Amino acid sequence: MRTYRLPQSAGQRSPQRENPSQLTLNIAHLQLGLINLLDLRSHEIQSRDGLSIHCLTFHSGESLRIECDGRTVHVEGRHIHYECSQQPPYSTWLGDPSKTRNI
């Protein structure tokens, strides 16, 4: 069977968006930090509905959104670059997503 493709008019086609990567951390007393603070261009903090929301923007143009409710930390972005410690005190270090991609 032959397939037919409808013609696309200007403005009808939306760009393909990449699904965001997600990382959820729920270890008690977890420490979260940055691998290199100098990679960061801006850091915005908001509070909404009991959540602390951090928006990190890096010099590369990549960004991460971090939501924390006091028990879990949820990180979302196009790509997530992170390093974790395997022994207490447990730490997770976030970095510029354009440099290395874990997720």
C-alpha positions as CSV (number, residue, x, y, z in Angstrom):
1,M,0.0,0.0,0.0
2,R,1.3,3.4,-0.9
3,T,1.5,6.1,1.8
4,Y,0.7,9.7,1.2
5,R,2.1,12.7,3.0
6,L,0.1,15.8,3.4
7,P,1.8,19.0,2.2
8,Q,3.1,21.2,5.0
9,S,2.3,24.9,5.0
10,A,4.5,27.5,6.6
11,G,3.8,27.8,10.3
12,Q,2.0,24.4,10.6
13,R,5.0,22.4,11.3
14,S,6.3,22.5,14.8
15,P,10.0,21.7,15.6
16,Q,10.7,18.3,17.1
17,R,11.4,18.9,20.8
18,E,13.7,16.5,22.7
19,N,12.2,14.8,25.7
20,P,13.7,16.2,28.9
21,S,15.9,13.9,31.0
22,Q,14.9,13.5,34.7
23,L,16.9,12.5,37.8
24,T,15.1,12.0,41.1
25,L,17.2,11.7,44.4
26,N,15.6,10.6,47.6
27,I,18.5,9.8,49.9
28,A,18.2,11.3,53.4
29,H,20.8,14.0,54.1
30,L,21.9,14.1,50.5
31,Q,24.2,17.0,49.5
32,L,23.7,18.6,46.1
33,G,26.4,20.8,44.5
34,L,28.0,22.0,41.3
35,I,31.1,20.5,39.8
36,N,32.3,23.9,38.5
37,L,30.6,27.0,39.8
38,L,32.4,29.1,37.0
39,D,30.3,27.2,34.3
40,L,27.1,28.8,35.8
41,R,25.7,31.9,34.2
42,S,22.6,32.4,36.4
43,H,20.8,30.8,39.3
44,E,17.2,31.7,40.1
45,I,15.3,30.5,43.1
46,Q,11.5,30.4,43.5
47,S,9.1,29.0,46.2
48,R,5.8,27.6,45.1
49,D,3.3,25.2,46.8
50,G,5.9,24.1,49.4
51,L,8.5,23.5,46.7
52,S,11.9,25.2,46.3
53,I,12.5,25.6,42.6
54,H,16.0,26.3,41.3
55,C,16.7,27.2,37.6
56,L,20.3,26.9,36.6
57,T,21.6,28.3,33.3
58,F,25.1,27.5,32.2
59,H,27.3,29.6,29.8
60,S,26.8,26.9,27.2
61,G,23.1,27.8,27.0
62,E,22.0,24.6,28.7
63,S,19.7,24.8,31.7
64,L,18.5,22.6,34.6
65,R,15.4,22.9,36.7
66,I,15.7,21.5,40.2
67,E,12.6,21.0,42.5
68,C,13.0,20.1,46.2
69,D,10.2,19.4,48.6
70,G,12.4,18.6,51.6
71,R,12.4,14.8,51.0
72,T,13.2,14.4,47.3
73,V,15.2,16.4,44.8
74,H,14.0,16.2,41.2
75,V,16.3,17.5,38.4
76,E,15.1,18.0,34.9
77,G,16.8,19.2,31.7
78,R,17.6,18.3,28.1
79,H,20.6,16.4,29.4
80,I,21.9,15.9,32.9
81,H,25.6,15.7,33.8
82,Y,26.2,14.4,37.3
83,E,28.6,12.6,39.6
84,C,27.6,10.7,42.7
85,S,29.6,9.6,45.8
86,Q,29.2,5.9,46.8
87,Q,29.9,6.4,50.5
88,P,28.5,8.7,53.2
89,P,28.1,11.6,53.3
90,Y,26.3,11.0,50.0
91,S,26.8,13.8,47.5
92,T,25.6,14.5,44.0
93,W,27.4,17.0,41.9
94,L,25.7,18.6,38.9
95,G,27.7,20.0,35.9
96,D,27.2,21.8,32.6
97,P,25.1,19.4,30.6
98,S,27.0,20.2,27.4
99,K,30.3,18.8,28.7
100,T,29.4,15.2,29.6
101,R,26.0,13.5,29.3
102,N,25.0,10.8,31.9
103,I,21.3,10.8,31.1
